Amino acid sequence: MSKPIYVTQPVLPELKDFIPYLEQIWENKILTNGGPLHQQLEQELCKYLCVDYISLFNNGTIALITALQALNLEEGEVITTPYTFVATAHSIVWNKFTPVFVDIDPITSNIDVQQVGQAITEKTVAILPVHCYGIPCDVEGLQVLATKHKLKLIYDAAHAFGVEYNGQSLLNYGDLSTISFHATKVFNTFEGGAVVCHSLEMKQRIDQLKNFGIVDETSVNDISLNGKLSEIHAALGLLQLKTMNQTLQNRGKVDDYYRELLANIEGIRCIERLKVEKDNYAYFPIVVSEPYPLSRNELFEKFKQHDVFARKYFYPLMNELSVYKSYKSDTPNAKLLSEQVLCLPMYPDLTDNDIQKIVQIIKSETAL
Ligand SMILES: *Cc1c(COP(=O)(O)O)cnc(C)c1O
């Protein structure tokens, strides 16, 4: 029996390299609340990502929720994409805003700027796009809209760790960007996340919000959550950063090899990555359509029979989930993509043999 191939496999350093960090934590007896490793990780991430200010979080969802809270917006509507992970939409409703789901560009899978423009009303307070698969949104177009209508622009950049676009970190665009360091993401700290911002004042506000809104021993200024990242998580992050360039390089090789082997199969389209200075190859989505003989769902099942576990990412759409039924909207491009997309296994240690096996499963159908 061959080993199953999962859609992702976390990057983990050698266990022996983690032990000295644990020893340091045991020695310090500081486990959380912005300890020394937490501070060091913030500094090193600012350097690595080329951003001015970063606040670490216990996960990407609390980072998103807190980012939306930090902007002190009036109640109202937040325009977002339905083609995303549930956390994006949840963060809007958790803050008591109304999500407005608009359609995507079927080629990039990112929110369609024209559709955003048409959805803006006097109730709109912010735009929350997602750099889907780590592919940059039309950041210039979105900023023009945000500026013109005096809206806040917050990017769910959960997939965008390390991406550089137009000579700078993609995380520098918009008012705030949030990242996820979940085990399935490009950079992981077991669980974790961050908010990137542009001023010390905003960082201090975010740091307060992620600590219950506590200002000092006797005053609490906001009703907010506990979003702190522990020293153990920060330690893993410090270790992961050391090999990050190699990790991204290996992901790039997997991406290249898939594209080479999947070229010219009728009905299989690899979603193109935008040309950027530095890419992170966060996912490998393909679009399955006619004349390919199987539907996306049939191909998904066929993979399973061969112990290959691809993922329907993103399906179903947010505006098709029962919990979001009161925010229904018509987004035909997103609907079609969600019915045709399949994310193939993508991680830096995926072997050439595994990639060949995966592509062979796809190709065997066309040879019949
Ligand atoms: C993973 C993810 C999140 C949430 O991050 P967690 O760290 O898992 O809480 C948010 N948005 C998107 C688009 C994601 O993929």
The ligand as a MOL file (V3000), in Angstrom:
LIG
                    3D

  0  0  0     0  0            999 V3000
M  V30 BEGIN CTAB
M  V30 COUNTS 15 15 0 0 0
M  V30 BEGIN ATOM
M  V30 1 C -6.8920 30.0690 7.4910 0
M  V30 2 C -7.7070 31.2510 7.1500 0
M  V30 3 C -8.2060 32.1330 8.1250 0
M  V30 4 C -8.1910 31.8440 9.6020 0
M  V30 5 O -6.9940 31.5960 10.1530 0
M  V30 6 P -6.8650 30.7060 11.4960 0
M  V30 7 O -5.4490 30.9680 11.8730 0
M  V30 8 O -7.1130 29.2880 11.0790 0
M  V30 9 O -7.8360 31.2010 12.4760 0
M  V30 10 C -8.8540 33.2790 7.7070 0
M  V30 11 N -9.0520 33.5450 6.4220 0
M  V30 12 C -8.6190 32.7180 5.4410 0
M  V30 13 C -8.8520 33.0940 4.0130 0
M  V30 14 C -7.9490 31.5270 5.7740 0
M  V30 15 O -7.5730 30.6880 4.8150 0
M  V30 END ATOM
M  V30 BEGIN BOND
M  V30 1 1 1 2
M  V30 2 1 2 3
M  V30 3 2 2 14
M  V30 4 1 3 4
M  V30 5 2 3 10
M  V30 6 1 4 5
M  V30 7 1 5 6
M  V30 8 2 6 7
M  V30 9 1 6 8
M  V30 10 1 6 9
M  V30 11 1 10 11
M  V30 12 2 11 12
M  V30 13 1 12 13
M  V30 14 1 12 14
M  V30 15 1 14 15
M  V30 END BOND
M  V30 END CTAB
M  END
